[in-house]
Amino acid sequence: MLRYHRMSQNEPSVLEANIVKTVAWFSLFDYPLTTFEIWKWLGVKISLIEVELTLQTSLWLRGRIEFKDGFYVLGGRPVDTIISTHQERFLDAVRKFKKLNLAAKYFSLFPFVRAVFACNTLAWHNTTPSSDIDLFIVVSPGTIWLSRLLLVTPFRLLGRRPNQNKIDPFCFSFFVTTKNLSTEKLLLPEGDPYMAYWLSSLIPVFDRDNVHKQLKKENCWLFELLPNIQEDKITTIPNTQSEFFLLQSFENFAKFFQNKFLPQAIKDLANLDSRVVISDSMLKFHLNDRRAYFRDEWKKLYEARGVS
């Protein structure tokens, strides 16, 4: 078993520093962590037992993180409020998942929709009533525009999209094809912890071809940043579904139609960087991409607690 000892009483060990970093990241979202969650999301490979012992015995950690009712919170934060808020948000997410599971019955009608994942705050069960039901959708090659049109249109007509409804709006802002599962090209050049946590927390709503496993295989960089995540024995999954060539004419129409009505703000940012990506294998519409903001705020939090 590897042990991470500090060099002096004034400097943290590698493990202690990583514990503070992990708790600090989730504090950005008022999300308290259990011992298991701290271990799971650490940036170093180590055993759960050693993490638990360090949390219980480390003098350096005292005051930097606080413990109550089974949860750890960054020191200096309102512990009671964060824990009670977490409980409320968890229940709100459970309610949202009931709606999403109903919607998934509609999504599954289309065989070229291969997998649908809950993501962002919904995947963490950390939502408020006004939070979006954020979705990451994987489709067959040659059907990305048609898939988006068929999935989004009913929710638009029913007024269930963001800016139409303040309660549980459905957000379809990220589509990829099964041949474009790697996210490494989207990573911010100066570090992208948000993408790592986002990808590792995806929750399948349905998954026809073990796409979730294939995502892990195509994104091996993830295990370098979060080595304690359970890494399944992943083998290449054959692409057995048809390529839906007969839908090509509908795909072309869907592409033309949607391009015509895309908001100008999306067109202006298209393919300039990783915020908005428009292609026949990826549609990513994240105008308000706050990954750099969270990365920088995270750094301020852990540096203020003596971690470099």
C-alpha positions in Angstrom: 0.0 0.0 0.0 1.3 3.4 -0.9 1.4 6.0 1.8 1.6 9.7 1.3 3.4 11.4 4.2 4.0 15.1 4.7 7.5 16.5 4.6 6.8 18.7 7.7 4.1 19.8 10.1 3.5 22.9 8.0 3.2 21.2 4.7 0.5 18.7 3.7 1.2 15.3 2.4 0.1 14.4 -1.2 -2.9 12.7 0.2 -3.9 15.6 2.5 -3.5 18.1 -0.3 -5.6 16.0 -2.6 -8.3 15.6 0.0 -8.6 19.4 0.4 -8.6 19.8 -3.4 -11.4 17.3 -3.8 -13.6 18.8 -1.1 -12.9 22.3 -2.4 -14.0 21.3 -5.9 -17.4 20.1 -4.7 -17.8 23.0 -2.4 -18.1 25.2 -5.5 -21.5 23.5 -5.9 -22.4 23.3 -2.2 -22.1 19.5 -2.4 -20.9 17.7 0.8 -18.9 14.5 0.4 -18.9 11.2 2.2 -15.6 9.4 2.9 -16.3 7.1 -0.1 -16.9 10.0 -2.4 -13.7 11.7 -1.3 -11.8 8.6 -2.1 -13.5 8.1 -5.4 -12.8 11.5 -6.7 -9.2 11.9 -5.5 -6.5 12.7 -7.9 -4.2 10.0 -6.5 -4.4 6.2 -6.6 -4.8 5.0 -3.0 -6.9 2.7 -0.8 -10.2 3.7 0.8 -8.9 2.6 4.2 -5.9 5.0 4.0 -8.2 7.9 3.1 -10.5 7.1 6.0 -7.5 6.9 8.4 -6.2 10.2 7.2 -9.5 11.9 7.6 -9.8 10.7 11.1 -6.2 11.4 12.3 -4.7 14.2 10.3 -4.0 17.3 12.4 -3.2 19.3 9.3 -6.8 18.7 7.9 -8.5 20.0 11.0 -10.1 23.3 10.3 -9.5 22.9 6.6 -12.3 20.5 6.2 -15.2 19.9 8.7 -17.2 16.7 9.4 -20.9 16.4 10.4 -23.6 13.8 9.9 -21.5 11.6 7.7 -20.4 14.5 5.4 -17.2 16.5 4.9 -17.4 20.2 3.9 -14.7 22.7 3.3 -13.7 24.6 6.4 -15.3 28.0 6.8 -18.4 27.0 5.0 -21.9 26.8 6.7 -22.0 23.1 7.3 -25.6 22.8 8.5 -26.9 24.8 5.6 -24.9 22.9 3.0 -26.1 19.5 4.3 -29.8 20.5 4.5 -29.6 22.1 1.0 -28.0 18.9 -0.3 -30.9 16.8 1.1 -33.4 19.2 -0.6 -31.6 19.1 -3.9 -31.4 15.3 -3.8 -35.1 15.0 -3.5 -35.6 17.5 -6.3 -33.3 15.4 -8.5 -35.3 12.2 -7.7 -38.4 14.0 -8.9 -36.7 15.1 -12.1 -35.5 11.6 -12.8 -39.1 10.4 -12.7 -39.9 12.8 -15.5 -36.8 11.9 -17.4 -37.6 8.2 -17.2 -41.0 8.9 -18.8 -39.3 11.0 -21.5 -36.9 8.1 -22.1 -39.7 5.9 -23.4 -40.2 8.4 -26.2 -36.4 8.6 -26.9 -36.2 4.8 -27.1 -38.7 4.8 -30.0 -35.9 5.8 -32.4 -33.4 3.0 -33.0 -30.7 5.4 -34.1 -30.7 7.0 -30.6 -28.2 4.6 -29.1 -27.8 6.1 -25.5 -29.1 8.9 -23.4 -27.3 10.1 -20.3 -28.3 12.5 -17.5 -25.4 14.9 -16.8 -24.3 18.1 -14.9 -26.2 18.8 -11.7 -28.8 16.1 -12.4 -26.2 13.4 -12.5 -25.0 14.6 -9.0 -28.6 14.7 -7.6 -27.9 18.3 -6.8 -30.7 20.2 -8.6 -33.2 22.9 -7.8 -36.7 23.1 -9.3 -35.4 25.6 -11.9 -32.4 23.4 -12.9 -32.3 22.0 -16.4 -32.7 18.3 -17.0 -29.4 18.2 -18.9 -28.9 15.4 -21.4 -25.9 13.9 -23.3 -27.2 11.9 -26.3 -25.3 9.4 -28.4 -26.7 8.5 -31.8 -25.8 6.5 -34.9 -23.6 8.1 -37.5 -25.5 9.9 -40.2 -28.5 10.7 -37.9 -27.4 13.4 -35.6 -29.5 16.2 -37.1 -32.5 14.0 -37.5 -32.2 12.8 -33.9 -32.0 16.3 -32.5 -35.0 17.4 -34.5 -37.1 14.4 -33.4 -36.1 14.6 -29.8 -36.3 18.4 -29.3 -39.4 19.2 -31.3 -42.1 17.7 -28.9 -40.5 19.5 -25.9 -40.4 22.7 -27.8 -44.1 22.4 -28.7 -45.0 21.5 -25.1 -43.1 24.5 -23.7 -40.6 22.3 -21.8 -37.4 23.8 -23.1 -35.1 26.3 -21.3 -36.4 29.8 -21.5 -39.9 28.4 -22.0 -40.5 26.9 -18.6 -38.9 27.7 -15.2 -39.6 24.2 -13.7 -37.7 21.1 -15.0 -36.9 22.3 -18.5 -35.3 19.7 -20.8 -31.9 20.7 -22.3 -30.7 18.9 -25.4 -27.4 20.7 -25.9 -24.9 17.9 -26.5 -25.2 15.2 -29.2 -22.4 13.0 -30.5 -22.3 9.9 -32.8 -21.0 6.5 -31.8 -17.9 7.2 -33.9 -17.0 10.4 -32.1 -17.0 9.5 -28.4 -13.6 11.0 -27.5 -13.8 14.3 -25.5 -10.1 14.9 -25.3 -10.2 17.4 -28.1 -12.7 19.5 -26.1 -10.4 19.8 -23.0 -9.3 23.3 -22.0 -5.6 23.8 -22.6 -4.8 25.0 -19.0 -6.6 22.2 -17.3 -10.2 21.0 -17.3 -11.4 19.4 -14.1 -15.0 20.1 -14.9 -14.9 17.9 -18.0 -13.3 15.1 -16.0 -16.0 15.2 -13.3 -18.7 15.7 -15.9 -17.7 12.7 -17.9 -17.2 10.4 -15.0 -20.6 11.2 -13.5 -22.8 10.5 -16.5 -25.9 8.4 -15.6 -27.3 6.2 -18.4 -31.1 6.6 -18.8 -30.9 3.9 -21.5 -27.9 2.4 -23.3 -28.5 0.0 -26.2 -24.9 -1.0 -26.9 -22.9 -0.5 -23.7 -22.0 3.0 -25.0 -21.1 3.9 -21.4 -18.2 1.4 -21.4 -17.1 2.5 -24.8 -17.0 6.1 -23.6 -14.5 5.1 -20.9 -12.4 3.2 -23.5 -12.3 6.3 -25.8 -11.4 8.6 -22.9 -8.5 7.0 -21.1 -7.2 10.4 -20.1 -9.9 10.4 -17.5 -8.3 7.7 -15.4 -5.1 9.7 -15.2 -6.9 12.5 -13.4 -9.3 10.4 -11.4 -7.5 7.0 -10.9 -9.9 5.6 -8.2 -12.8 5.5 -10.5 -13.8 2.0 -11.2 -12.2 1.1 -14.5 -14.1 -1.8 -16.1 -12.3 -4.3 -18.2 -13.2 -2.6 -21.5 -13.0 -4.3 -24.9 -13.9 -2.8 -28.2 -17.7 -3.0 -28.6 -18.7 -3.9 -32.2 -20.9 -1.4 -34.0 -23.7 -3.8 -34.8 -26.5 -1.3 -35.6 -27.2 -0.4 -39.2 -25.9 2.9 -40.4 -29.5 4.0 -41.3 -28.5 4.9 -44.9 -32.1 5.1 -45.9 -32.6 8.1 -43.6 -30.0 10.2 -45.3 -32.5 12.3 -47.2 -34.3 13.1 -43.9 -31.0 13.8 -42.3 -30.1 16.4 -44.9 -33.5 18.1 -44.5 -33.1 18.1 -40.7 -29.7 19.7 -41.0 -30.9 22.4 -43.5 -33.9 23.2 -41.4 -32.1 23.5 -38.1 -29.2 25.4 -39.5 -31.7 27.9 -40.8 -33.1 28.6 -37.4 -30.1 28.3 -35.1 -29.7 31.4 -32.9 -27.2 33.9 -34.2 -25.2 33.6 -31.0 -24.6 30.0 -31.7 -23.6 30.6 -35.3 -21.2 33.3 -34.2 -19.3 30.9 -31.8 -19.6 27.8 -34.0 -16.2 25.9 -34.0 -14.2 28.8 -32.7 -13.3 26.7 -29.6 -14.9 23.9 -27.6 -17.9 25.9 -26.3 -20.0 25.5 -29.5 -19.2 22.7 -31.9 -21.3 22.1 -35.0 -20.5 19.1 -37.2 -22.1 15.9 -38.5 -20.6 14.0 -35.6 -21.0 16.5 -32.7 -23.5 19.1 -31.8 -22.4 21.0 -28.6 -24.3 24.2 -27.8 -22.8 25.5 -24.5 -22.9 29.3 -24.9 -22.5 29.8 -21.2 -19.5 27.5 -20.8 -18.2 28.1 -17.2 -15.4 25.5 -17.1 -12.6 28.0 -16.9 -14.4 30.0 -14.3 -14.9 26.9 -12.0 -11.3 25.9 -12.5 -10.0 29.3 -11.5 -12.3 29.6 -8.5 -11.4 26.1 -7.4 -7.7 27.1 -7.4 -8.4 30.1 -5.2 -10.2 27.9 -2.7 -7.5 25.3 -2.2 -4.6 27.8 -2.3 -6.3 29.7 0.5 -6.1 26.6 2.6 -2.4 26.0 2.1 -2.4 23.8 -1.0 -0.3 24.7 -4.0 
